[in-house]
């Protein structure tokens, strides 16, 4: 018996499914291809915009970095200026403190000198009434029997000569009982009337005569505004006298080195037993520095040390 075959249906449901899927796939490819072209175009535009934005941001960043560098440099200069001002302020504070200390020291010295001056004036007023000898007046020993005044006769002393004479007179009055006195120039020349090596007798007449002669004493003749020669002459000439006191009146010092001056004076003023021969006192006067250019600091410096090493006292007027 002949076997019959089932007829093949070309347009079956499965075939239609395959065809439909194929068409669907084609449509999807067309859609994807279209969207892909538009997407690539859109992405390129966006990338270009982003690149432009990045470039602008980089330029802004460079500008900001430049501005920041300038500000940092300005800040460094400002900090340096502040440090400099702070250092100057500290230096000024130090100088002000030093000046205040100097002013206080000068005030203390002025107060001490004022007290000494008052004591001297009081002693001068009462000198003629004293019944007993006083060994010290205003801090200055007045226990010597012989007194020598060594007076600077340079031109700078002329304008204050009356003050010099008043001070000499007060000093004499502070020594109511002495055996003799002498007055020498800073170069060692004696006041006219009594030759070098002799003493003026201590009488009221001789005191008045000495002051009268000083009024016409020659100024600036051979004076070099240094009392060293007068001190050395006094010690060489009158060094054998017992109980001797030297008073040096001056306003300036133009002598040799301080060390050499002190060495010579100490040598002449020391006897063989190592004792001091004379007390050496000094009175410093303030010169007119504008007119004569005197510098009292030099005189006071050397004479303070001379008086200290020779049992004396230094006064500044």
C-alpha positions in Angstrom: 0.0 0.0 0.0 1.5 3.2 -1.1 2.3 5.6 1.7 1.0 9.2 1.3 3.1 12.3 2.4 1.8 15.2 4.2 1.9 18.3 1.9 4.3 21.1 2.9 2.8 24.5 3.6 5.2 27.2 2.6 3.4 30.0 4.3 2.9 28.4 7.6 2.8 30.1 11.0 6.4 29.4 11.7 7.5 30.9 8.4 5.5 34.0 9.1 7.1 34.2 12.5 10.6 34.1 11.0 9.7 36.6 8.4 8.2 38.9 11.0 11.3 38.6 13.1 13.5 39.4 10.1 11.5 42.5 9.3 11.6 43.5 12.9 15.3 43.1 12.9 15.7 45.2 9.8 13.5 47.9 11.3 15.6 47.9 14.5 18.8 48.2 12.5 17.4 51.1 10.5 16.3 52.8 13.8 19.6 52.2 15.5 21.6 53.4 12.5 19.6 56.6 12.4 19.9 57.2 16.2 23.6 56.4 16.0 24.2 59.1 13.4 22.3 61.7 15.4 24.0 60.6 18.7 27.5 60.9 17.2 26.7 64.4 15.9 25.3 65.4 19.3 28.3 64.0 21.2 30.8 65.9 19.1 29.0 69.2 19.7 28.9 68.5 23.5 32.6 67.6 23.5 33.6 70.8 21.7 31.6 72.8 24.2 33.2 71.0 27.1 36.7 71.6 25.6 35.9 75.3 25.2 34.7 75.4 28.8 37.9 73.6 30.0 40.1 76.1 28.1 38.2 79.0 29.6 38.6 77.5 33.0 42.3 77.0 32.5 42.7 80.6 31.4 40.8 81.8 34.5 42.9 79.5 36.6 46.1 81.0 35.2 44.9 84.5 35.8 43.9 83.6 39.3 47.3 82.0 39.9 49.1 85.1 38.6 46.9 87.4 40.8 47.6 85.1 43.8 51.4 85.3 43.2 51.2 89.1 43.1 49.2 89.1 46.4 51.6 86.7 48.0 54.5 89.0 47.0 52.7 92.0 48.4 52.0 90.0 51.6 55.8 89.2 52.0 56.7 92.9 51.6 54.0 93.9 54.1 55.3 91.3 56.6 58.8 92.5 56.1 57.7 96.1 56.6 55.8 95.2 59.8 58.9 93.3 61.1 61.1 96.4 60.3 58.7 98.7 62.1 58.5 96.3 65.1 62.4 96.3 65.3 62.5 100.1 65.1 59.8 100.3 67.8 61.9 98.0 70.0 65.1 100.1 69.4 63.2 103.3 70.2 61.9 101.8 73.4 65.4 100.8 74.4 66.7 104.3 73.6 63.9 105.9 75.5 64.6 103.7 78.5 68.3 104.5 78.3 67.6 108.3 78.0 65.3 108.0 81.1 68.0 106.4 83.1 70.5 109.1 82.0 68.0 111.8 83.0 67.5 110.2 86.4 71.2 109.9 86.9 71.7 113.6 86.0 68.9 114.5 88.3 70.5 112.6 91.1 73.9 114.2 90.4 72.3 117.7 90.3 70.6 117.0 93.6 73.8 115.9 95.2 75.7 119.0 93.9 72.9 121.3 95.1 73.3 119.9 98.6 77.1 120.3 98.5 76.7 123.9 97.2 74.3 124.7 100.0 76.7 123.3 102.6 79.6 125.3 101.0 77.6 128.6 101.1 76.5 127.9 104.7 80.1 127.2 105.7 81.3 130.4 103.9 78.7 132.5 105.7 79.7 131.1 109.1 83.4 130.8 108.5 84.2 134.1 110.1 82.2 133.2 113.2 83.7 129.7 113.7 85.6 129.4 117.0 87.0 125.9 116.2 88.4 124.5 113.1 86.1 122.2 111.0 87.8 119.4 109.3 85.2 118.9 106.5 82.8 121.2 104.7 80.2 119.9 102.2 82.1 116.6 101.8 85.5 118.4 101.1 88.2 118.0 103.7 89.5 121.4 104.9 92.1 120.2 107.3 95.2 121.4 105.4 97.6 124.0 106.6 98.7 125.1 103.1 96.5 125.6 100.1 97.4 126.1 96.4 94.9 127.2 93.8 95.6 126.1 90.2 93.4 128.2 87.9 92.9 127.8 84.2 93.6 131.2 82.6 92.6 130.3 79.0 90.1 132.5 77.0 87.2 130.2 77.7 87.3 131.1 81.4 87.0 134.8 80.9 83.2 135.0 80.7 82.9 133.1 84.0 85.8 134.7 85.8 83.6 136.4 88.4 82.1 132.9 89.2 85.6 131.5 89.4 86.7 134.3 91.9 83.6 133.8 94.0 84.3 130.1 94.2 87.9 130.7 95.1 86.8 133.2 97.8 84.3 130.7 99.2 86.9 128.0 99.3 89.3 130.2 101.2 86.5 131.1 103.7 86.1 127.4 104.2 89.7 127.3 105.5 89.5 129.9 108.3 92.9 128.9 109.7 95.8 128.2 107.3 99.4 129.1 107.4 99.7 130.2 103.8 98.2 130.0 100.3 99.3 130.5 96.7 97.6 130.9 93.3 99.1 129.5 90.1 97.9 129.4 86.5 97.3 126.2 84.8 100.9 126.4 83.4 102.3 126.9 86.8 102.9 130.7 86.7 102.3 132.4 90.1 99.7 135.2 90.4 101.7 138.5 90.3 102.8 139.7 93.7 104.4 136.6 95.2 107.1 134.7 93.5 107.0 130.9 92.9 108.2 129.0 96.0 106.9 131.6 98.5 103.6 131.6 100.3 101.1 134.4 100.7 100.4 135.0 104.3 96.8 134.2 105.3 95.5 137.6 106.3 92.4 139.4 105.3 94.5 142.0 103.5 96.3 139.3 101.5 93.1 137.6 100.6 91.6 140.8 99.3 94.8 141.7 97.5 94.9 138.3 95.8 91.3 138.6 94.6 92.0 142.1 93.4 95.0 141.0 91.4 93.1 138.2 89.8 90.7 140.7 88.3 93.5 141.9 85.9 95.3 138.5 85.5 96.3 138.0 81.9 94.1 135.5 80.0 95.2 133.0 77.3 98.8 134.2 77.4 100.6 130.8 77.5 97.7 128.7 78.7 97.0 125.4 76.9 93.8 124.7 78.9 95.4 121.8 80.7 96.0 121.9 84.5 98.7 119.2 84.4 101.7 121.6 84.3 100.3 123.6 87.2 99.7 120.5 89.3 103.2 119.2 88.6 104.8 122.6 89.3 103.0 122.9 92.6 104.0 119.4 93.7 107.7 119.9 92.7 107.9 123.3 94.3 105.8 123.0 97.4 105.8 119.2 97.9 107.9 119.4 101.1 105.2 121.3 102.9 103.2 119.3 105.3 99.4 119.3 105.3 99.1 120.5 101.7 95.9 120.8 99.6 95.6 121.6 95.8 92.4 123.0 94.3 92.3 122.8 90.5 89.8 125.2 88.7 89.1 124.6 85.0 86.7 123.9 82.2 88.6 121.9 79.7 91.5 119.4 79.2 93.8 119.4 76.2 96.6 117.5 77.7 98.2 114.2 76.9 96.8 110.7 77.5 94.9 110.2 80.8 97.1 107.2 81.9 100.3 109.1 81.5 98.9 112.2 83.3 97.7 110.0 86.2 101.0 108.2 86.4 103.1 111.5 86.5 100.8 113.1 89.1 100.7 110.0 91.4 104.5 109.7 91.2 105.0 113.3 92.2 102.4 113.2 94.9 103.8 110.1 96.7 106.6 110.2 99.2 109.2 107.5 99.8 107.0 105.8 102.4 104.1 105.5 99.8 102.0 108.2 101.4 100.2 111.0 99.6 101.9 114.4 99.9 98.9 116.5 99.1 95.1 116.2 98.8 94.1 117.2 95.2 90.6 118.6 94.7 89.0 119.9 91.5 86.1 122.2 90.5 84.8 121.9 87.0 83.1 124.9 85.4 80.7 124.7 82.4 82.2 126.7 79.4 80.4 128.5 76.7 80.7 125.7 74.1 79.2 127.8 71.3 81.8 130.5 71.6 84.9 128.6 72.7 84.1 125.0 71.9 85.1 123.8 75.4 84.3 120.3 76.4 83.9 119.9 80.2 83.6 116.1 79.9 87.3 115.7 79.2 88.2 117.8 82.2 85.8 116.1 84.5 86.9 112.6 83.4 90.6 113.1 84.1 90.1 115.2 87.3 87.6 112.8 88.8 90.2 110.1 88.6 93.0 112.4 89.8 91.0 113.4 92.9 89.9 109.9 93.6 93.5 108.6 93.6 94.8 111.5 95.6 92.3 111.7 98.6 90.4 114.6 97.0 86.9 115.6 95.9 85.6 116.7 92.5 82.8 119.2 92.1 81.0 120.3 88.9 79.5 123.8 88.9 
